[in-house]
């Protein structure tokens, strides 16, 4: 619908306005008769109707395109949120909080801006022939001079500037990720920094990272400024080239031709030197954002089928796949690990867990002791299904696991949202849980 309105506005409504304007101005330059007087009123009425219609259509087009961009941005944020909740430990180790923050606050905003201009990419090749044909009716071969100027400025210069802007956008995003990552680590370790009086060295580090980021932001701003400055002079330069060529070829300039040409080339300027370059620039930046989102969305995540198999007896997890074991001798709710190996890396030299065998019967209290980094937390992550086993088998006999983290935490939301944690609202269960004293004390 947005594309239809944009095409109707640029291909039908706006090209007709200069044509009607030329007919209206010709009335004042020609012989005045009752018939021409009546036609002048008709042209005046059409000009008013077309002007009001174009203003209303432009407002609705902008609103519709903004709504589309907003929906895409919200959908991207929703996908990112769901992906974050489904990442396994290997996936989490390949990303940083700073990268996620940058994706949610910066990259997705490119979709809002891109939605405003993307339709002009396919519309520009249609507007140029239509307007050129109408201009040809007035000045003939002089139209080619104007088209040559448009081709150089729009196709060559603006396309190159848009490509460079997209390349700088990727560099800015990487620098921003690095800076946000360092700032997050500094905030987490601010007590250690204050204790050892390391403020100055870390201040220099952050300042250096910010200068690198601003360096590419400035280059992008220079490109945008040059592109805007070039578009300001486009209309006048095109009109000058067309009029000079027309006079050189022996044409006679009249007021109706001049004013209509001004309107035609104003439309060409909007389509070719303002909206089209913005569409290319926003498209290039959106392409970079999509590539960054794709890299994040392709990170490893929890396999729901795998987790389901872990919870359902007598199925056994073996190297991350299901093996039927109808004759299993294990008792229900018995935790059994057999020759289990697991690692945080896809192809490790040495596994974090190696040939672990464990049997825990119902009612038993089992403690796991070991040195720091020996794999105690890794063992728990494997049992929870957060980390897929590289080899060996795990069977939990259909039991449901409750896990209390070593460090309790809350995310920034209401108590109700922290309790539900994305699950559907069950009124009876929620009231039962909320009545617990530990929840009341939050």
N, C-alpha and C positions, 0 to 999 in steps of 0.2 A: 504493500500500500504506500509506503514512504517513497519507494522508487517511482511508482506511478505518478504521485503528486509532484515529485521533483522533475520528472520528465515532462509532465503537462505544463509546469510553470516555465521551464527553461526552453522547451522546444515549441510550445504553442503560444502561451500568454505573452511572455516578454518579447519575442521577436515581432509580434503583431503591433506592439505599442509604437516602435519607431516608424513602422509603415503607415499607421493611422496618423501619427504626428506629422509626417511629411505631407500627407494629403490635406491636413488641417492648415498647415503653414502656407501651402500653395494657394489657398483661398485668398490670403492677404496680398500675394504677389501677382495674382491674375486678375482677370476681368470679373467684376462682381455682378451677378445676376440673381434673380429670385431662386433659381435652381441651385446655384453654387452656395447661396446663403443657407438654403435648407440643408444641403450636404455638409456645410461647415458645422451646423448644430448637431447633425448626426455624428460627425467625427469627434466633436467635443464630448458628446454623451458617451461614445465608445471609449474615449481616452479615460474619462472618469471611472467608468465601469471596470475597465481593464486594470487601472491603477489600484482601485480598491480591492479587486479580486486578487491581484498579485500580492498585495500586502497581507490579506487574510490567508492566502495559500502558503505564503512564506512562513507565517507564524505557526500554522498547523504542521507544516513540514518540519520545522525546527523542533516543535514539541514532540512529534512522532519519532523523529530520529533520536532525540534525547531519551525518550522512554525506551527505545530499543537498546541504546547503549547502556542505560541503567540496568535493564534486565540482564544483559550479557554480563555486566560487571557483578551483579548480585549472584548470578548463576556461577560465575567463576569463583567468587568468594565461598559459596556454598560447597562447590566441589573441593576446593582447597581445605575447607574445614573438615569435610568428611574424610578426605585423604589423610589429614593429620591424625585423626582418631584411628585410622586403620593401618598406620605404618607399624611395621615390626621393628625390632631393635636394630637390625642391619640397616633398614631404611633410615631410621633416626640417626644412625651414626654417620650417614652420608649427607646430612643437611644440618643447618644451624638455625637457631631462633631468629637471627638477624636476616637470613634469607627469606624465611617465612614472613616476617614483618614487612620486608621490602616488597614481596609479591602481593601481599594483601593490601598494602597502603599505596603502592606506587605503580606496579605493573598493570594491575587490573583497571586503573584509571585511564589507561590508554584506550580501552574499549569505549568509554564514554565519548572521547574526542573523535575516535575513528568513525563511530556511527554517524556523526554529523556530516562527514565528507566523503565516505566511500562511494556513494552513488554517483559522484561527479566523475569518477574514473571511467565508467561506461558511457556517461552522458556527454562528456566533452567531444568524443569523435562524432556525435550526432549533431551537437549544437554548431560546431564549426562549419560543416557543409550547409546546414540550413541558413545560418546567418550570412555565409559567404554568397549563397545564391541570391538572397535578398539584396545584399550590397552590390552584387554584379548588375542587378537591374538598374542601379543608379550610376555607377562609375565604370562598369565594364572591366577591361583588362587591368585597371589600377588596383583591383581587388587582390591580384597576385602579389603585389608589393606588400600589402598588409599581411597576407598569409605567410610570406617569407619571414617577416618580423616575428609573427606569432610562433612559427615553427622553431626559430632559433631560441626565443626566450622560454617557451613552454616546454617543448619536447627535449631540447638539448640542455639548456642551463638549469631549468627547474628540476628535471629528472636527475641530473648529477647532484644537485644540492640535496635533494630528498634522499638519495642513496647515501651520501656522506652523513646526513643527519641520523639515518637509521644505524649506521655503523657506530657513531658516537653514542647513541642511545644504549647499545650493548655494553660499551666500555663504562658508561656512567653507572649502569646497573651493577656491574661487577665491583666497581669501586664502592658503591653504596653498600652492597652486601658485606664487603670487607670492613668498612667503617662501623656499620651497625653491629657486626659480630664483635669487634674489639670493644665497642662501648658497652655491650651487654656483659662481656667478661670483666670489664673494669668496674661496672656497677656491682657485680657479684663479689668481686674481690676488693672492694673499696676499703674495708677494714685493714686488710694486709697492706694496702698501698699507703694508708695513713700511718700505720704503725712504723713502717720502714722509711717514711718520708720520701716516697717515690713519685710525688705529684708532678714535679717538673719533667722527669724523663717521659712519663706517660702522657703528659700534656703535649710534649713535642711529637710523640708518636701519633696522637689523635690529630694534631694540627697538620702533620705531614700527610696523613690519609685524607683529611678534608681538602687540602690544597690539590691533591691529585684528582679528587672528585670534582672540585670547582673548575679545574683546568679544562676538563672535557665539557662541563656545563657551559663555560664561557664560549668554547668553540661552537657548541650547538647554538648558543644565543647569537653568535656572529652570523652563522648561516641563516638563522631565522630572520635576523635583521636585514641582511642583504637581500633575501628573498622578498621580504615585504617592501623594501625600498625599490627593488626592481619592478614590482607589480604596480607601484604608485605611478611610475612614468610610462607604463605600458600603453595605456589608453591614448595618451597624447602622442607618443612616438608612433603608434600604429596609424592614428588619424593623420599625423603629419606626413608619413610615408605615402598614405593613400591619396591625400589631397594633392601633394606635390606631383606624384606620378600622373594623377588625373589631369592636372593642368598642363603638364609636360606633353601629354598625349593629345592636347587640344580640347579638353573638356571645358565646360562653362560651369563655374560654381554658383549655385543658387542657395538661398537660405534654407529651403526645404531639404535639399541634399545634405547641407552641412549639419543641421540639427539631427536629421535621421541617422547620418553616419556616426555622430557623437553617441547616440543611444545604442546603435548596433555595436560599436566598439566598446562601449561600457559593458554591454552584455558579454562580449568576447573576453574582456578583461576579467570579469567575475568568474566566467567558466574556465578560462585557460590559465590565467595568471594569479588567481587567488584561491579558488576552490580546488582546482585540479592539483596545484603544488601542495596544498594542505592535505589533500587526499593521499597523495604519494608519500608525504612525510609521515602522516599518521598511520598509513598502511605499513610503512617500513618499521616504525616504532612498535606497532601492534604485532608485527611478525616476530620481532625480537622478544616481546613479552610472551607471545604464544610459545616460542621455543623454550623460554625459561620455565613457563608453566608445564610444558610437556616433560621437561627433564625432571621436574619435581613429581609430577603425577605418575611417572614410570618407576619411581622408587619402590622397593620391595615392601609388601604389606602382608598383613595377616591373612591367611587362607581360611575363610569361614568353613569350608568343607573339611579342612584339616582339623580345625578346632572342634567341629562337630564330631568327627571321628574319634578324637581324643576323649570326648565326654561319653561316648556311647560304647558300652561293653557288648560283646567281647572283642570289638574291633581293635586292631593294634596299629600304631604308627610305626612304619619302618622306612627310614630315609624319606620321610615326608609323604608317603603314599599309604593307601589302605590295603591291608591284607586280611582276608577272611580267616578267622580262626575259630570255627564253630566248636571245636573240641577243646577250647582253652580250659585249663584246670584252675585258673585263677579265680579266687572268690570275688564276689561283687564288692566294689569300693576298695579293693586292694591296689595299692600303687606298686607297679613293677617296672623297673628299668633294667634293660638287659643289653650289656655291651654298647652303651650309648656314647656317642661322640658328637660334639657340636662345636661350632666356631662362629665368631662374629664376621669373619671374612669369607667371601665366596670360595676362594681357593687358597686356604692357609697352608703354610709350611708345617705348622704344628697346631693341632686342634686345642681349643681352650679346655674342653672336656674330652677325656680319652678313656674309652672302655669302662664307663661307669655302670655298675650294676647295683641295684637297690631294691629292696622289698619292704614296704610299710603296710602292715595290716591295720584294720579298723581298730581304733582305741589306743594305738601306740603313739607315744610321744618321741619324735625323732629329732635330734639335733645334728646340724652339720657344722663342723669346725674346720678352720683352715687359715692359712696366711692370707694377707691382703693380696688380691689379684689371683687367688688360686682357683676361682671359678664357682664360688658359693652362689652368688647372684645369678650367674649364668645357668646353674642347675635349676634354680627356681623359675627362670624365664623359659627354660625348655619345658618344665612341667606345666606351666601356664599356657604353653602354646605360642608364646611370643617369639621364640627362637626355634626354627625347624631343625630337627636332628640331621646330622650329616650321615650317620649310620647307626645301626642298632634299633631297638624297639622300646616303646613306652606304652604302658597300659594303665589307665586309671579306673577301669572297671565301672564306668558309668557314673562315677562320683562327680559332684559339683564342687568346685574349688573356690574357697574364699581366701583372698589375699590381702594382707595388711602391710602396706609399704612401710619401710623403715622411717621415711620422712613423710608425715601427713601433710596434705596440701589442699587448698581450695582454689578454684579458678574464679575469675572476676565475673560474678553473676549472682543471682539471688540464691538463698538457701534452698529453695524449691528446685531450681535448676541444678544445683550441686548434688542434690539427692537423686533426682531423676537421671541425670547424666545422659541425656538423649533418649531415654526409654519412654514409652507411652505412659501417660498419667493414669495410675490406678488409685482411686480415691481411698479405698479401704486400706490398701497396703501402705499408701503414703501416710495416712493418719497413724497407722500402727508404728511406722518407723519414726515419724516426727515426735511421737509421744515418748520416745526413749530419752533418758536424761542427758546422754552425751550430745544429742542433737540440740536439745534445749539450751545447752551451755555454750553453743557456738556464738 
